[in-house]
Amino acid sequence: MEGYSTGTAASAGSLPRWQVVDDFIAFIREANELLQKEIDLSPANQLVTSVISRIFAQLRSRYLPEEVQAVLSNEYIQTHKRQLQDKLSEAEFLTELTDSRQAREAQDSGLDAVRNLPNWSVYIALVRKELDTLRGFTDPDSRLEQAPVVFVGSGPMPLSPIIFYLLGDVEVVCLEKDAVAYEASCLLLEHIGLGSKVKVVLENGANYDYGPYKRIFVASLVRNKQAVLEQISRTASDPLVAMRTAEGMKQIMYEAIDEEVLENEGWHILGRTQPDEGLVINSTLFLKHKGLE
């Protein structure tokens, strides 16, 4: 899940910069220490849900570059950021799993079962912007526009692949390495009638053969992005890769891609999307391997 639809926090510009930084670090410390103590990170735990909603609201606020730098270079943040991300990732997985199961049991028929989810508008905004950017790198007269898309790390609630299919009118192949997520997403897609259009493969994206595909998306929660990119470069011919990342203060929540490492490994950034103010957390990098442009 790429974002919660809880709205934005108040602008940070009204506070002295040192106070913004100190308050933000104190909040993250408090949130992290609470999450580390909680055993149940599912939506059934209202305390966890509340804390995560507050984190999203804080991350959607505006921050000056020097404020971002001060927070990210803080010793506590550097030491505990990965620990916090792990807990947030687990909570996000459990939320998606709950949403997937509830959508299958809902009275709504077909796509209404997922269109009524709180984060539907977030994903619509994210995927629409990605598709608009993707089309800028694609010849509209080529058959590539109708070619299947691979989505790595689709999770138990594959909203992004579903929307890719609906907005792009293309089949999507989802790669999911977690067996629980795989089963939940397969059952959901069959329930809403998209099992033949959005297909799920139980596979680690670092081991998959991308040979038949030209357009590959990588979800923000995929932790072995570097290994996935290496596998793509080994097995695919002239692929266009869209990889979700995080910028600015949002790096607290999601792992950011090291763009210098990308450059050193032969990847060129063709373009990027920026998250919508107050709605989407992630940005997306569009990559081509040098020599294949």
Phi, psi and chi 1 to 4 in degrees:
 res  aa     phi    psi   chi1   chi2   chi3   chi4
   1 MET       -  126.0 -169.4  177.1  -62.4      -
   2 GLU   -90.1   -5.3  -48.9  -61.4  -28.0      -
   3 GLY   179.0  156.0      -      -      -      -
   4 TYR  -103.4  143.3  -77.6   46.0      -      -
   5 SER   -94.0   61.8   53.3      -      -      -
   6 THR  -101.3   -5.1   55.9      -      -      -
   7 GLY    92.0  174.3      -      -      -      -
   8 THR   -96.8  157.4   59.2      -      -      -
   9 ALA   -84.2  169.5      -      -      -      -
  10 ALA   -64.6  152.3      -      -      -      -
  11 SER   -61.2  138.8  171.4      -      -      -
  12 ALA   -80.5   -6.4      -      -      -      -
  13 GLY   -67.3  -16.1      -      -      -      -
  14 SER   -83.0   -8.1   60.3      -      -      -
  15 LEU  -105.6  151.2  -65.9  175.1      -      -
  16 PRO   -58.3  146.6  -21.2   31.2      -      -
  17 ARG   -60.2  -41.7  -69.0  178.5 -176.7  176.3
  18 TRP   -63.1  -34.8   63.0  -94.7      -      -
  19 GLN   -70.8  -39.2 -172.4  174.2  -14.6      -
  20 VAL   -58.1  -47.8  169.1      -      -      -
  21 VAL   -64.3  -49.4  171.2      -      -      -
  22 ASP   -62.6  -42.5  -71.9  -10.6      -      -
  23 ASP   -65.4  -39.7  -72.1   -8.2      -      -
  24 PHE   -66.4  -46.1 -172.3   90.2      -      -
  25 ILE   -62.1  -41.8  -67.2  170.5      -      -
  26 ALA   -62.8  -39.7      -      -      -      -
  27 PHE   -65.1  -45.4  166.0   71.3      -      -
  28 ILE   -63.7  -40.1  -68.3  -61.3      -      -
  29 ARG   -60.2  -48.0  179.4 -168.5  -69.3  -93.0
  30 GLU   -61.6  -44.5  177.8 -173.7   -0.1      -
  31 ALA   -64.7  -43.3      -      -      -      -
  32 ASN   -64.3  -45.7 -179.9   53.5      -      -
  33 GLU   -64.5  -33.8  -68.7  177.3   -2.3      -
  34 LEU   -67.7  -46.4 -175.8  147.3      -      -
  35 LEU   -64.9  -34.6  -69.5  173.9      -      -
  36 GLN   -65.5  -28.0  -61.3  -54.0  -39.4      -
  37 LYS   -83.1  -24.8  -66.0  176.3 -177.3  177.1
  38 GLU   -78.7  132.2  -67.3  -64.1  -46.5      -
  39 ILE   -86.2  -42.5  -62.8  174.4      -      -
  40 ASP   -91.9  108.9  178.8   12.4      -      -
  41 LEU  -104.1   14.3  -63.0  179.1      -      -
  42 SER   -78.9  167.7   75.6      -      -      -
  43 PRO   -61.7  -14.2  -22.2   32.7      -      -
  44 ALA   -68.2  -21.5      -      -      -      -
  45 ASN   -89.5   99.4 -171.6  -28.6      -      -
  46 GLN   -64.6  -30.7  -67.8  -59.5  -48.6      -
  47 LEU   -63.6  -44.8  179.0   58.6      -      -
  48 VAL   -64.4  -44.3  168.7      -      -      -
  49 THR   -58.8  -42.0  -59.8      -      -      -
  50 SER   -65.4  -43.9  174.0      -      -      -
  51 VAL   -63.1  -44.2  168.2      -      -      -
  52 ILE   -66.2  -38.0  -66.7  175.5      -      -
  53 SER   -61.9  -38.8  -65.8      -      -      -
  54 ARG   -67.5  -36.9  -72.3  171.9   57.2 -155.1
  55 ILE   -62.3  -45.7  -67.9  173.9      -      -
  56 PHE   -60.9  -41.9  -90.5   95.6      -      -
  57 ALA   -62.5  -41.5      -      -      -      -
  58 GLN   -64.9  -41.1  -70.7  -73.0  -23.0      -
  59 LEU   -68.8  -22.1  -66.2  180.0      -      -
  60 ARG   -85.2   -6.0  -71.7 -169.7  175.4  106.2
  61 SER   -72.2  163.5  -65.3      -      -      -
  62 ARG   -89.9  139.0  -69.5 -175.8  178.8 -177.3
  63 TYR  -134.8  145.4  -61.2   95.7      -      -
  64 LEU   -74.1  152.1  -61.4  173.4      -      -
  65 PRO   -53.6  -39.2  -26.3   34.2      -      -
  66 GLU   -69.2  -28.3   53.2  -94.9   36.5      -
  67 GLU   -69.9  -42.8  -66.6  165.9   -8.2      -
  68 VAL   -60.0  -46.4  173.8      -      -      -
  69 GLN   -62.5  -41.2  178.5   59.8   31.1      -
  70 ALA   -64.5  -40.0      -      -      -      -
  71 VAL   -69.2  -49.5  168.8      -      -      -
  72 LEU   -67.8  -24.1  -64.7 -179.2      -      -
  73 SER   -91.5   -3.4   61.6      -      -      -
  74 ASN   -63.0  139.6  174.7  -95.5      -      -
  75 GLU   -60.6  -42.3 -176.9  178.8   -3.2      -
  76 TYR   -64.6  -44.2  179.1   86.9      -      -
  77 ILE   -62.9  -45.6  -62.1  -62.2      -      -
  78 GLN   -62.8  -37.6  -71.3 -170.7  -24.0      -
  79 THR   -74.5  -33.9  -57.0      -      -      -
  80 HIS  -112.7   -0.4  -65.6   87.6      -      -
  81 LYS   -61.0  -45.6 -176.6  173.2   66.8  173.2
  82 ARG   -65.2  -38.5 -178.8   60.4 -179.1 -101.1
  83 GLN   -60.4  -44.4 -178.3 -173.2   56.2      -
  84 LEU   -65.7  -43.6  174.1   60.6      -      -
  85 GLN   -59.8  -37.6  -71.4  173.5  -14.2      -
  86 ASP   -62.1  -43.8  -73.0  -17.6      -      -
  87 LYS   -66.8  -42.4  -74.0  -68.6 -174.6  179.1
  88 LEU   -65.5  -36.6  -66.8  173.6      -      -
  89 SER   -64.5  -43.1  175.8      -      -      -
  90 GLU   -63.2  -43.7 -178.8 -178.0  -11.9      -
  91 ALA   -63.5  -39.1      -      -      -      -
  92 GLU   -66.0  -41.5 -169.1  163.9  -42.3      -
  93 PHE   -59.9  -45.6  176.9   89.6      -      -
  94 LEU   -67.3  -34.0  -67.5  172.2      -      -
  95 THR   -65.7  -45.0  -62.9      -      -      -
  96 GLU   -63.1  -40.6  -72.2 -166.9    9.5      -
  97 LEU   -63.4  -42.9 -175.1   60.0      -      -
  98 THR   -63.3  -45.7  -61.0      -      -      -
  99 ASP   -61.5  -40.5  -73.4  -15.5      -      -
 100 SER   -63.4  -45.6 -177.4      -      -      -
 101 ARG   -67.6  -40.7  -70.9  169.8  174.3  170.2
 102 GLN   -67.7  -35.7  -70.9  179.7  -13.1      -
 103 ALA   -63.9  -35.2      -      -      -      -
 104 ARG   -69.7  -28.9  -62.3 -158.4  -45.1  -94.2
 105 GLU   -94.3   -6.4  -61.9  167.9   -0.1      -
 106 ALA   -70.2  157.7      -      -      -      -
 107 GLN   -73.6  -20.8  -62.8  -61.3  -43.3      -
 108 ASP   -63.1  143.0  -59.7  -46.3      -      -
 109 SER  -101.4  152.6   60.1      -      -      -
 110 GLY    56.2 -138.3      -      -      -      -
 111 LEU   -68.0  -19.7  -76.8  169.2      -      -
 112 ASP   -58.9  -24.8  -73.6  -18.3      -      -
 113 ALA   -64.0  -28.8      -      -      -      -
 114 VAL  -105.3  -27.5  -68.3      -      -      -
 115 ARG   -63.8  -24.2  -76.6 -166.2  179.5  112.8
 116 ASN   -88.8    2.4  -67.1  -31.3      -      -
 117 LEU   -70.6  146.4  -69.3  170.3      -      -
 118 PRO   -57.9  -31.4  -22.7   32.1      -      -
 119 ASN   -94.2    7.3  -74.6  -67.4      -      -
 120 TRP   -56.0  -45.6 -179.8 -102.9      -      -
 121 SER   -65.5  -32.6   60.8      -      -      -
 122 VAL   -64.1  -46.5  175.8      -      -      -
 123 TYR   -71.1  -34.8  -79.5   88.6      -      -
 124 ILE   -59.4  -46.6  -75.0  -75.8      -      -
 125 ALA   -63.7  -42.5      -      -      -      -
 126 LEU   -65.3  -50.5  174.1   62.3      -      -
 127 VAL   -70.5  -37.4  174.1      -      -      -
 128 ARG   -60.5  -43.3  179.0  173.8  -75.7  125.4
 129 LYS   -66.2  -38.4 -176.9  167.3  -71.5 -169.6
 130 GLU   -64.9  -43.5  -71.8  174.6  -27.5      -
 131 LEU   -66.2  -40.2  -76.4  172.9      -      -
 132 ASP   -61.2  -41.6  -72.4  -15.4      -      -
 133 THR   -69.2  -41.2  -55.5      -      -      -
 134 LEU   -59.7  -40.9 -179.1   65.8      -      -
 135 ARG   -64.1  -24.7  -70.2 -178.5 -180.0  117.6
 136 GLY   -68.6  -17.8      -      -      -      -
 137 PHE  -106.7    8.2  -53.5  122.7      -      -
 138 THR  -123.3  134.1  -54.1      -      -      -
 139 ASP   -69.3  117.2 -178.8   -4.5      -      -
 140 PRO   -62.6  -19.5   21.9  -32.2      -      -
 141 ASP   -90.8   -4.6  -64.2  -34.8      -      -
 142 SER   -86.1  161.3   73.2      -      -      -
 143 ARG   -74.5   -6.1  -72.5 -177.9  -66.6  178.0
 144 LEU   -61.3  -30.6 -174.2   58.8      -      -
 145 GLU   -59.7  -30.0  -80.7  -72.2  -39.5      -
 146 GLN  -102.4   -0.2  -71.9   74.1   45.3      -
 147 ALA   -73.3  147.4      -      -      -      -
 148 PRO   -59.5  151.8  -21.7   32.7      -      -
 149 VAL  -111.5  141.8  170.7      -      -      -
 150 VAL  -100.4  134.6  176.8      -      -      -
 151 PHE  -122.2  114.0 -168.5   93.8      -      -
 152 VAL   -90.7  125.2 -176.6      -      -      -
 153 GLY    83.3   54.7      -      -      -      -
 154 SER   -79.4  -21.8   51.0      -      -      -
 155 GLY    74.4 -178.3      -      -      -      -
 156 PRO   -75.1  -19.6   24.8  -32.9      -      -
 157 MET  -123.5   87.6  170.8   53.0   77.1      -
 158 PRO   -79.7   62.4   31.3  -35.1      -      -
 159 LEU   -63.5  -43.8  -80.4 -174.1      -      -
 160 SER   -59.1  -50.7  -71.4      -      -      -
 161 PRO   -59.2  -38.5  -27.3   36.7      -      -
 162 ILE   -60.8  -44.7  -70.5  170.0      -      -
 163 ILE   -71.8  -34.7  -63.9  170.6      -      -
 164 PHE   -56.4  -44.5  -84.2  122.7      -      -
 165 TYR   -64.8  -45.7  167.0   70.5      -      -
 166 LEU   -67.2  -43.2  -65.1  175.9      -      -
 167 LEU   -85.7  -32.8  -63.3 -176.2      -      -
 168 GLY   -98.1  -10.9      -      -      -      -
 169 ASP    54.6   44.8 -167.7   27.0      -      -
 170 VAL  -132.3  150.9  -66.8      -      -      -
 171 GLU   -72.3  149.1  -68.0 -174.4    8.1      -
 172 VAL  -126.0  133.0 -176.3      -      -      -
 173 VAL  -104.9  117.8  176.4      -      -      -
 174 CYS   -96.9  135.7  -57.9      -      -      -
 175 LEU  -107.9  124.8  -55.4 -175.1      -      -
 176 GLU  -139.4  121.9  177.9   51.9   58.1      -
 177 LYS   -89.9  -15.0   66.6  177.9 -176.7  178.0
 178 ASP   -88.7  124.9 -175.9  -86.0      -      -
 179 ALA   -65.2  -36.4      -      -      -      -
 180 VAL   -66.4  -45.2  173.6      -      -      -
 181 ALA   -64.1  -41.5      -      -      -      -
 182 TYR   -56.9  -50.4  167.4   77.3      -      -
 183 GLU   -63.3  -44.7 -179.5 -177.5   17.3      -
 184 ALA   -62.7  -42.9      -      -      -      -
 185 SER   -70.0  -38.1   56.9      -      -      -
 186 CYS   -61.8  -45.6  -72.2      -      -      -
 187 LEU   -63.7  -40.6  -68.9  172.5      -      -
 188 LEU   -63.8  -47.1  172.9   70.6      -      -
 189 LEU   -63.5  -38.1  -70.1  165.0      -      -
 190 GLU   -64.9  -40.1  -72.4  -61.7  -31.5      -
 191 HIS   -62.3  -38.0  176.2   72.4      -      -
 192 ILE   -95.6    6.3   63.2  176.7      -      -
 193 GLY    81.9   21.3      -      -      -      -
 194 LEU  -116.2   15.6  -67.9 -176.7      -      -
 195 GLY   -60.2  -26.1      -      -      -      -
 196 SER   -93.3   -9.8   63.8      -      -      -
 197 LYS  -105.9  -34.2  -60.8  -62.5 -177.0 -178.9
 198 VAL  -119.4  101.7 -178.5      -      -      -
 199 LYS  -102.6  141.8  -57.9  174.2 -177.4  178.1
 200 VAL  -112.7  132.9 -170.5      -      -      -
 201 VAL  -116.5  131.2  177.8      -      -      -
 202 LEU   -80.3   95.9 -177.2   60.4      -      -
 203 GLU  -160.3  143.2 -179.4   66.3  -89.1      -
 204 ASN   -77.8  129.3 -171.7  -37.2      -      -
 205 GLY   -62.2  -18.1      -      -      -      -
 206 ALA   -80.4   -6.3      -      -      -      -
 207 ASN  -118.2   -5.2  -58.8  -35.0      -      -
 208 TYR   -77.9  149.7 -169.0   67.9      -      -
 209 ASP   -91.9  108.2 -178.4   -0.7      -      -
 210 TYR   -90.0    9.3  -62.9   92.4      -      -
 211 GLY   -48.0  -44.9      -      -      -      -
 212 PRO   -76.8   -3.2  -14.4   30.0      -      -
 213 TYR  -116.8  146.6  -55.6  102.9      -      -
 214 LYS  -112.1  -18.9  -62.6  -66.4 -174.0 -178.9
 215 ARG  -126.9  121.2  -63.6 -179.3  -64.7  175.4
 216 ILE  -131.9  126.3  -57.2  159.5      -      -
 217 PHE  -107.6  142.3  -77.6   76.5      -      -
 218 VAL  -124.2  123.3 -177.0      -      -      -
 219 ALA   -70.1  159.2      -      -      -      -
 220 SER   -66.4  -31.3   57.0      -      -      -
 221 LEU   -84.5   -1.0  -73.0 -178.9      -      -
 222 VAL   -69.1  118.2  172.2      -      -      -
 223 ARG   -87.1  -25.1  -81.2  -62.2  177.4   88.1
 224 ASN  -100.2   49.5   58.4  -23.2      -      -
 225 LYS   -59.2  -39.5  -68.1 -174.6  177.8   72.9
 226 GLN   -63.3  -41.8 -143.5   60.9   47.8      -
 227 ALA   -66.5  -36.8      -      -      -      -
 228 VAL   -64.0  -44.8  170.7      -      -      -
 229 LEU   -61.8  -40.9  -80.7  176.7      -      -
 230 GLU   -62.3  -39.9  -69.0  171.5    5.8      -
 231 GLN   -68.5  -38.3  179.6   68.9   -2.0      -
 232 ILE   -61.6  -46.6  -69.1  171.5      -      -
 233 SER   -65.5  -28.3   64.9      -      -      -
 234 ARG   -77.0  -35.3  -79.6 -166.2  -64.0  -95.2
 235 THR  -110.4  -19.4   60.1      -      -      -
 236 ALA  -104.9  149.0      -      -      -      -
 237 SER  -105.6  115.2  173.7      -      -      -
 238 ASP    55.9   51.6 -165.4   22.6      -      -
 239 PRO   -82.7  153.0   33.1  -35.2      -      -
 240 LEU  -106.6  119.8  176.1   58.2      -      -
 241 VAL  -109.6  129.1 -180.0      -      -      -
 242 ALA  -109.7  116.1      -      -      -      -
 243 MET  -121.0  121.8 -177.0  164.0  -74.3      -
 244 ARG   -76.5  139.0  -70.6  176.9 -179.5  170.1
 245 THR  -142.4 -168.2 -176.3      -      -      -
 246 ALA  -138.7  144.2      -      -      -      -
 247 GLU  -127.7  160.3  -61.5  178.6   -6.4      -
 248 GLY    61.3 -144.0      -      -      -      -
 249 MET   -65.7  -18.2 -153.1   70.8   87.6      -
 250 LYS   -68.2  -10.9  -61.4  174.1  179.9   66.6
 251 GLN   -66.2  -15.1  -63.8  173.3   66.1      -
 252 ILE   -62.5  -37.1  -64.7  -70.7      -      -
 253 MET   -89.1  -45.9  177.0  105.3 -162.0      -
 254 TYR  -121.2  146.2  -68.8  112.4      -      -
 255 GLU   -64.8  129.9 -175.6  179.7   33.1      -
 256 ALA   -91.6  147.7      -      -      -      -
 257 ILE   -81.0  134.5  -60.6  168.8      -      -
 258 ASP   -80.1  105.0 -170.3  -33.1      -      -
 259 GLU   -69.4  -26.9  -63.7 -176.0   18.4      -
 260 GLU   -67.4  -38.9 -174.5  175.2  -19.6      -
 261 VAL   -64.6  -42.3  171.6      -      -      -
 262 LEU   -55.4  -47.2  -71.2  178.7      -      -
 263 GLU   -61.4  -43.5  179.6   74.9   17.2      -
 264 ASN   -66.4  -27.4  -69.1  -22.2      -      -
 265 GLU   -94.1   10.9  -64.8 -170.8   -8.1      -
 266 GLY    92.6   11.6      -      -      -      -
 267 TRP   -97.1  136.9  -68.3   94.9      -      -
 268 HIS  -112.1  131.8  175.4   59.5      -      -
 269 ILE   -84.5  111.0  -60.2  173.8      -      -
 270 LEU   -76.5  -34.0  -61.6  178.5      -      -
 271 GLY  -175.4  178.7      -      -      -      -
 272 ARG  -154.5  153.2   69.6 -179.1   72.7 -142.5
 273 THR   -99.5  155.4   65.1      -      -      -
 274 GLN  -114.5  139.8  -63.6  -65.1  -24.7      -
 275 PRO   -64.8  143.8   21.0  -30.6      -      -
 276 ASP   -65.6  136.9  -72.9  -18.9      -      -
 277 GLU   -55.9  123.7 -174.5   74.8   22.5      -
 278 GLY    77.4    5.5      -      -      -      -
 279 LEU  -129.2  -61.6 -171.1   62.3      -      -
 280 VAL  -100.0  138.6  175.2      -      -      -
 281 ILE   -88.7  -42.5  -67.8  -72.5      -      -
 282 ASN   -84.8  151.3  -67.2  102.9      -      -
 283 SER  -111.8  166.7   51.3      -      -      -
 284 THR  -132.3  131.0  -55.1      -      -      -
 285 LEU   -97.7  138.8  -60.5 -179.3      -      -
 286 PHE  -109.1  120.8  -69.7   82.2      -      -
 287 LEU  -120.1  143.5  -49.2  171.9      -      -
 288 LYS  -130.8  145.9  -86.9  -84.7 -164.0 -177.8
 289 HIS   -81.4  135.2 -154.5  -86.7      -      -
 290 LYS   -58.7  141.3  -67.8  176.9 -178.5  178.2
 291 GLY    91.1  -13.1      -      -      -      -
 292 LEU  -113.6    4.4  -63.3  177.4      -      -
 293 GLU   -74.1      -  -60.2  172.4   44.9      -
